[in-house]
Amino acid sequence: MSFPIIHTLYARLALTLTLALGLVGFIYGVFMFTTVQKNTQYAEQMLNRDLAKVLVNERNLVHENELNKEELQDMFMDYMSVNPSIEIYLINLEGKILSYSADPWQVKRTHVSLEPIQTFIRESSLFPILGDDPRAEDRQKVFSVTPIPMTDHPSGYLYVILRGEQYDKVEQLARDKELLYLGAWVVGFALFVSLIVGLLVFYPITRRLRSLSKQVDAFRQGEFKILPEFRVSDGKDELSQLEKNVALMAKQTVQQFEHISAQDSQRRDLFASLSHDLRTPLAALHGYLETLEIKANSLDEARRADYTQRAIKFSHRLKDLIDELFEMAKLDTLDTAPHVEPFALPELVQDMLQQYESSAQNISVSLKMEGDTSMPLVNADIALIQRVFENLIGNALRHVQASNTITVQLNKQDDYVEVQVRDTGCGIAEEALSKIFNPLYQVNNAHRGDEHSGLGLAIVKRIIELHQSSIHVSSALGEGTTFTFRLSF
C-alpha cells in the first residue's frame, strides 16, 4: 500500500521537528536579544552613573546654590554637537521638563516620572534602571541624574538620557545589519544540523514501522489465515516490543482461525451424528407405538407389555440424549466462571460410590476409594464435579464385567489434589484414546450394548476446563482405563 509522502509518519516527524527547531531558534533569538540589551543597558548606566553630577560640577551650573541658566544653555548647545548620544533635560521637583538640549519638536512629554529618579539616587538600587524618555510617550531608557543644586533642598534635577535618539538610530542600524546577518547564519546552521541529525534518527525508526505495516497488510490480504514471516529485532526498545507483540498477536489469530475451523468441522460432524442418534431411537419408538396401535386387538398381554417396555426404553434413551445435548450446550455457552466454593472431596466421592453401589453389585463389580482421605477443602463447583464423577463412574460401569474393580484414587499434592478414576475393565485401543472426548464418539465395545449417547466424556472435559484444569486418559486393552484430573485447594 503506497501513501503520499506528506501523509507518511516520516514526513510528519520531519515537519514536527522543523517547526520545533524553528520555535526553539525564535525563542533563543528573543532571549539572546533581551539579554544582550539588558547587559548593554547595565554597562552603559554603570559607566555613566555620575555623568549628570560631573556635568553640574564641570560646567559650573550652580553658583551660590543658584542655577546658572546661561551656562546651562551653553552646555545644551555644546553637547548637541559634540556628543549627540546623550540628551540633557532640566526638570523641577514635580517632574516637569523645564529645559532640554533636543529640538523642541522632538520632545513629546511635558513630565517624566519621578519614581525611577528617586530610585536612582538611592545608591543601593540595582541597575539597570529605566526612566521615561521625553522623546516618546511609551518608551523608557537608561539615564543619569543629579539634584540641582546638590544640597538637601534641591530645586530640580539634571536628567541625562544616556542613549539618545541619534545613538539609537546608529546602534539599531549597526545591530540590525550585523546581528541579523550573524544570527541568521548561526541559527540557520544550528537548525540545519539539528534537522539532519533528527531525520537520520527518525529514518530507522520509521523504516521499521513501514516494514511492520507492510507485514501486517500482507497478513490482512491473506485474510488473517496465513501467517507471514514477521521480522522481529532483538532490541528491548518499544518498537522491538511492538514487533514481538504484533507477531504474537498474528500467531494467536491464525491459531484461533484454525481452532474455529476445527470447531466448525466438529459441529458439522456433530450435527451429522445427531441426525443419526436422534433418528434411531425415535424411529424405534415410533415403530413400537405404531405396532401397538395397529395390532392392539391381535397382541396378547405379554407381547403388548414387551412392546410397551421397548418403547419406554427408547424414549428414555431419547430423553437422555436430549438432556445431555442441552447440558453440553449450556456448558459451551457458560460466560461466567463456575460457582466455586470449598467442600470436602472425600465426602463427595464416598457419596458417589454409595449412589452407584447397587448398580455395581448387580454386575458383581467392586467400588472403592483409595489414597489421602484427610486433606484440605477443595475449591470447585460441587454440582459440576458431582456430574464429572457421575459420568466417569457410569462410563466405567459400562466397560467392566463381573469381578472387575472401579477405584477412585485421591493423591494430595502441595496445592492441589490429583483425582484418578480407574477401572480394570476391557480397556480402550490406543488409536481411540485421542477421540474419546469428542462429542458423540463411541468406542466399539460389543459387551457395552448401545445404551449411551457418547456425550458423557465431552461434558466431563468441558467441566474440567471450566475449572482451569485438564483431564488425561491412559488405557491398555484387557487391563483397564484411568482418567486423571486435578482440583485446587
Secondary structure, DSSP 8 states (H G I E B T S, - for coil): ----GGGSHHHHHHHHHHHHHHHHHHHHHHHHHHHHHHHHHHHHHHHTTTHHHHHHHHTT-EETTEE-HHHHHHHHHHHHHH-TT-EEEEEETT-BEEEESS-GGG---SB--SHHHHHHHSTT--S--EEE-TT-TT-EEEEEEEEESSSSS-SEEEEEESS-HHHHHHHHHHHHHHHHHHHHHHHHHHHHHHHHHHHHHHHHHHHHHHHHHHHHHHHHHTTT-S-------S--SHHHHHHHHHHHHHHHHHHHHHHHHHHHHHHHHHHHHHHHHHHHHHHHHHHHHHHHHHTTTTS-HHHHHHHHHHHHHHHHHHHHHHHHHHHHHHHHT--S----EEE-HHHHHHHHHHHTHHHHHHTT-EEEEEE------EEE-HHHHHHHHHHHHHHHHTT--TT-EEEEEEEE-SSEEEEEEEE-SS---HHHHTTTTSTT-----GGG-S---S-HHHHHHHHHHHTT--EEEEEETTTEEEEEEEEE-
